[in-house]
Amino acid sequence: MEKLWTNHKLSVIAVIALLVLFAMSAFIVPEEKQAVIIRTGEPVETYNTAGGTTGAGLKLKFPIVDQVELVEKRILDLDMTDQEVLSSDQQRLVVNAYARFRIVNPVRMVERAGNEDGVRTALEPILNSVLRQELGRRTFQAMLTAERGSALANVRANLDRQARQYGAEVIDVQIKRTDLPEGDPLQAAFERMRSDRQREAQEIRAEGDRDARIIRAEADAEAASIYAEAFGKDPGFYDFYRAMQSYDQTFRGEGNKGESSIILSPDNEYLNRFRNPGQ
């Protein structure tokens, strides 16, 4: 062993030095990461970026001089804290939203934000401001309809425009929750909503009564027309029909129980149909 060390000492030292140099130069870029090589504080090369020419795997860098910054390639979340928004109809709302984004320009991200957390820190106040401005142009009721989707599309477009300067692309913006503030404002909103529903119910009932009166009047007019036509064609039948109606109303009594009493002379004209049933 001593003889081997004596004869090949320089070779062994060279191999060890090469191994150390390789260990200091080699690094692995995972599939879900992008790599930016930073040399003397400036980005000089990238690996495994979207649309790039080099992919993931084992890579080499200059030892000591180069630093490797690994950047997430997958979609990232940006959670927004509860924010109070004033709608166009002066309703105070508590809104909780989130955005999804990804890094499409890692060099710019490293230069402008440093890392993914820096991007989140930069985009969170922008998301709050854009969301407050966009929802403030709409009523509370509009936020519960399809118009909400249009508002969120505008928020996404505006946020994406700001995110590009940090090397990020905003994919989606969604609202988790939209609530009224707790306490007196919430109760006042419920009372206002209840009053609105009661007013709508009264309007619907009034319209129904009006339509019923119109239908009843039209039916009475049609009935009168039919009676008049029947009288013109067969006065005897018309007289008989009207007499039967009168008898029904008279002898049925109150409550339609048939318990009424009436005293008339047998030769009273009113009972003519009973005395002459064949006519």
C-alpha positions as CSV (number, residue, x, y, z in Angstrom):
1,M,0.0,0.0,0.0
2,E,2.9,2.3,0.9
3,K,4.6,1.4,-2.4
4,L,1.3,2.1,-4.3
5,W,0.9,5.5,-2.6
6,T,4.6,6.3,-3.3
7,N,4.3,5.3,-7.0
8,H,0.8,6.8,-7.7
9,K,0.5,9.6,-5.2
10,L,0.0,12.3,-7.8
11,S,-2.6,10.2,-9.6
12,V,-4.6,9.5,-6.5
13,I,-4.5,13.2,-5.5
14,A,-5.6,14.1,-9.0
15,V,-8.5,11.6,-8.9
16,I,-9.6,12.9,-5.5
17,A,-9.4,16.5,-6.7
18,L,-11.5,15.6,-9.8
19,L,-14.1,13.9,-7.6
20,V,-14.3,16.9,-5.3
21,L,-14.4,19.3,-8.3
22,F,-17.2,17.2,-9.9
23,A,-19.2,17.1,-6.6
24,M,-18.9,20.9,-6.4
25,S,-19.9,21.3,-10.1
26,A,-22.6,18.8,-10.6
27,F,-26.3,19.4,-9.6
28,I,-29.6,17.8,-10.5
29,V,-32.6,19.6,-11.9
30,P,-35.9,17.8,-11.0
31,E,-38.7,17.5,-13.6
32,E,-40.9,19.9,-11.5
33,K,-38.2,22.6,-11.2
34,Q,-36.6,25.2,-13.4
35,A,-33.0,26.1,-12.7
36,V,-31.3,29.5,-13.1
37,I,-27.5,29.7,-13.0
38,I,-26.4,32.9,-11.3
39,R,-22.8,34.1,-11.8
40,T,-21.5,37.1,-9.9
41,G,-25.1,38.1,-9.2
42,E,-26.4,37.9,-12.8
43,P,-28.5,35.1,-14.3
44,V,-26.5,33.5,-17.1
45,E,-28.2,30.3,-18.0
46,T,-31.5,28.4,-17.5
47,Y,-32.5,24.7,-17.5
48,N,-35.8,22.9,-17.9
49,T,-37.8,26.1,-18.6
50,A,-41.0,26.2,-20.6
51,G,-40.0,26.3,-24.3
52,G,-36.3,25.9,-23.4
53,T,-33.8,23.7,-25.2
54,T,-32.4,21.9,-22.2
55,G,-34.4,19.7,-19.9
56,A,-34.2,18.2,-16.4
57,G,-31.4,15.9,-15.2
58,L,-27.7,16.1,-14.2
59,K,-26.1,19.5,-15.0
60,L,-22.7,21.1,-14.4
61,K,-21.7,24.6,-13.2
62,F,-18.6,26.4,-12.3
63,P,-17.8,25.7,-8.7
64,I,-17.7,28.5,-6.2
65,V,-18.4,31.1,-9.0
66,D,-21.9,29.8,-9.9
67,Q,-25.0,29.5,-7.8
68,V,-28.1,27.5,-8.7
69,E,-31.6,28.9,-8.0
70,L,-34.3,26.2,-8.4
71,V,-37.7,27.7,-9.4
72,E,-41.0,25.9,-9.1
73,K,-42.4,24.8,-12.5
74,R,-45.8,23.7,-11.3
75,I,-48.9,25.8,-10.6
76,L,-48.7,27.8,-7.4
77,D,-51.5,29.3,-5.2
78,L,-51.9,32.8,-4.0
79,D,-54.3,33.0,-1.0
80,M,-55.9,36.3,-0.2
81,T,-56.9,37.3,3.3
82,D,-60.4,38.5,4.0
83,Q,-61.0,41.9,2.5
84,E,-63.9,44.3,3.1
85,V,-65.3,45.5,-0.3
86,L,-67.9,48.3,-0.8
87,S,-70.3,47.4,-3.7
88,S,-71.8,50.0,-6.0
89,D,-75.1,49.7,-4.0
90,Q,-73.2,50.6,-0.8
91,Q,-73.2,47.1,0.6
92,R,-70.2,46.2,2.7
93,L,-69.0,42.7,1.8
94,V,-66.3,40.5,3.2
95,V,-64.6,38.7,0.3
96,N,-62.1,35.9,0.4
97,A,-60.4,35.0,-2.9
98,Y,-57.4,33.1,-4.3
99,A,-55.3,33.1,-7.5
100,R,-53.3,30.4,-9.3
101,F,-50.2,31.3,-11.1
102,R,-47.0,29.8,-12.5
103,I,-43.5,31.1,-13.2
104,V,-42.9,31.4,-17.0
105,N,-39.8,33.6,-16.9
106,P,-37.5,32.4,-14.1
107,V,-34.8,34.8,-14.9
108,R,-37.1,37.8,-14.5
109,M,-38.5,36.3,-11.4
110,V,-35.0,36.0,-9.9
111,E,-34.1,39.5,-10.9
112,R,-37.4,41.2,-9.7
113,A,-38.6,39.0,-6.8
114,G,-35.8,36.6,-5.8
115,N,-38.1,33.5,-5.3
116,E,-41.7,32.3,-5.3
117,D,-42.4,33.8,-1.9
118,G,-41.2,37.1,-3.3
119,V,-43.7,36.8,-6.1
120,R,-46.5,36.1,-3.7
121,T,-45.6,39.0,-1.5
122,A,-45.6,41.3,-4.6
123,L,-48.9,40.0,-6.0
124,E,-51.0,39.8,-2.9
125,P,-51.6,43.6,-2.5
126,I,-52.2,43.9,-6.2
127,L,-54.8,41.1,-6.1
128,N,-56.5,42.9,-3.2
129,S,-56.6,46.2,-4.9
130,V,-57.8,44.9,-8.3
131,L,-60.5,42.8,-6.7
132,R,-61.7,45.7,-4.6
133,Q,-61.9,48.0,-7.6
134,E,-63.6,45.5,-9.9
135,L,-66.2,44.3,-7.4
136,G,-66.8,47.9,-6.3
137,R,-68.2,48.6,-9.7
138,R,-71.0,46.0,-9.3
139,T,-74.0,45.5,-7.0
140,F,-74.2,42.8,-4.4
141,Q,-76.9,41.0,-6.4
142,A,-74.7,41.0,-9.5
143,M,-72.0,39.1,-7.6
144,L,-74.5,36.3,-7.1
145,T,-75.2,36.0,-10.9
146,A,-73.3,35.1,-14.0
147,E,-71.9,38.7,-14.0
148,R,-69.5,37.5,-11.3
149,G,-67.6,35.4,-13.8
150,S,-67.1,38.5,-16.0
151,A,-65.8,40.4,-13.0
152,L,-63.3,37.7,-12.1
153,A,-62.1,37.5,-15.7
154,N,-61.3,41.2,-15.6
155,V,-59.5,40.7,-12.2
156,R,-57.5,37.9,-13.7
157,A,-56.5,39.9,-16.8
158,N,-55.4,42.9,-14.7
159,L,-53.5,40.8,-12.2
160,D,-51.8,38.9,-15.0
161,R,-50.7,42.2,-16.5
162,Q,-49.0,43.1,-13.2
163,A,-47.6,39.6,-12.7
164,R,-45.7,39.6,-16.0
165,Q,-43.2,42.0,-14.6
166,Y,-42.3,39.4,-12.0
167,G,-42.0,36.6,-14.6
168,A,-45.3,35.0,-13.6
169,E,-48.5,34.2,-15.5
170,V,-51.9,34.3,-13.7
171,I,-54.0,31.3,-14.7
172,D,-57.2,31.8,-12.7
173,V,-58.8,33.9,-10.0
174,Q,-61.7,32.6,-7.9
175,I,-63.8,33.8,-5.0
176,K,-64.0,31.4,-2.1
177,R,-66.5,33.3,-0.1
178,T,-68.6,36.5,-0.2
179,D,-70.4,37.4,3.1
180,L,-71.9,40.3,4.7
181,P,-70.0,41.6,7.8
182,E,-71.1,40.4,11.2
183,G,-73.2,42.6,13.5
184,D,-75.6,45.4,12.7
185,P,-74.8,45.8,9.0
186,L,-75.6,42.1,8.5
187,Q,-78.9,42.4,10.3
188,A,-79.8,45.6,8.4
189,A,-79.1,43.9,5.1
190,F,-81.4,41.0,6.1
191,E,-84.2,43.4,7.0
192,R,-83.7,45.2,3.7
193,M,-83.8,41.9,1.8
194,R,-87.0,40.9,3.7
195,S,-88.6,44.2,2.9
196,D,-87.7,43.8,-0.8
197,R,-89.2,40.3,-0.9
198,Q,-92.4,41.5,0.8
199,R,-92.8,44.4,-1.6
200,E,-92.3,42.0,-4.6
201,A,-94.9,39.6,-3.1
202,Q,-97.4,42.5,-2.7
203,E,-96.8,43.5,-6.3
204,I,-97.3,39.9,-7.5
205,R,-100.6,39.6,-5.5
206,A,-101.8,43.0,-6.9
207,E,-101.1,41.9,-10.4
208,G,-102.9,38.6,-9.7
209,D,-106.0,40.4,-8.4
210,R,-106.0,42.7,-11.4
211,D,-105.7,39.8,-13.8
212,A,-108.5,37.9,-11.9
213,R,-110.8,40.9,-12.2
214,I,-110.1,41.2,-15.9
215,I,-110.7,37.5,-16.5
216,R,-113.9,37.6,-14.4
217,A,-115.2,40.6,-16.3
218,E,-114.4,39.0,-19.7
219,A,-116.2,35.8,-18.5
220,D,-119.2,37.7,-17.4
221,A,-119.4,39.6,-20.7
222,E,-119.1,36.3,-22.6
223,A,-121.8,34.7,-20.4
224,A,-124.1,37.7,-20.9
225,S,-123.5,37.4,-24.7
226,I,-124.4,33.7,-24.6
227,Y,-127.6,34.4,-22.5
228,A,-128.6,37.2,-24.9
229,E,-128.1,34.9,-27.9
230,A,-130.0,32.1,-26.2
231,F,-132.9,34.5,-25.4
232,G,-133.0,35.5,-29.0
233,K,-133.2,31.9,-30.3
234,D,-135.5,30.4,-27.6
235,P,-137.1,32.8,-25.1
236,G,-138.9,29.9,-23.4
237,F,-135.7,28.0,-22.7
238,Y,-134.0,31.1,-21.5
239,D,-136.9,31.9,-19.1
240,F,-136.7,28.3,-17.8
241,Y,-133.0,28.4,-17.3
242,R,-133.1,31.7,-15.4
243,A,-136.0,30.4,-13.2
244,M,-133.9,27.3,-12.3
245,Q,-131.0,29.5,-11.3
246,S,-133.3,31.6,-9.1
247,Y,-134.8,28.5,-7.5
248,D,-131.3,27.2,-6.8
249,Q,-130.2,30.4,-5.1
250,T,-133.4,30.8,-3.1
251,F,-133.9,27.3,-1.8
252,R,-130.2,26.5,-1.2
253,G,-130.1,29.0,1.7
254,E,-127.1,30.5,3.5
255,G,-124.0,28.3,3.6
256,N,-125.3,26.1,0.8
257,K,-126.8,23.7,3.3
258,G,-130.4,23.6,1.9
259,E,-132.0,24.5,5.2
260,S,-133.8,27.7,4.2
261,S,-137.6,28.1,4.7
262,I,-140.0,30.1,2.5
263,I,-143.8,30.7,2.7
264,L,-145.6,31.6,-0.5
265,S,-149.1,31.4,-1.8
266,P,-149.6,28.3,-4.1
267,D,-150.7,30.5,-7.0
268,N,-147.7,32.9,-6.6
269,E,-146.2,33.7,-9.9
270,Y,-142.7,32.8,-8.7
271,L,-143.8,29.1,-8.5
272,N,-145.1,29.1,-12.0
273,R,-142.5,26.5,-13.2
274,F,-143.5,24.1,-10.5
275,R,-147.2,24.3,-11.4
276,N,-146.5,23.9,-15.1
277,P,-143.5,21.6,-15.4
278,G,-144.3,20.6,-18.9
279,Q,-144.0,24.1,-20.3
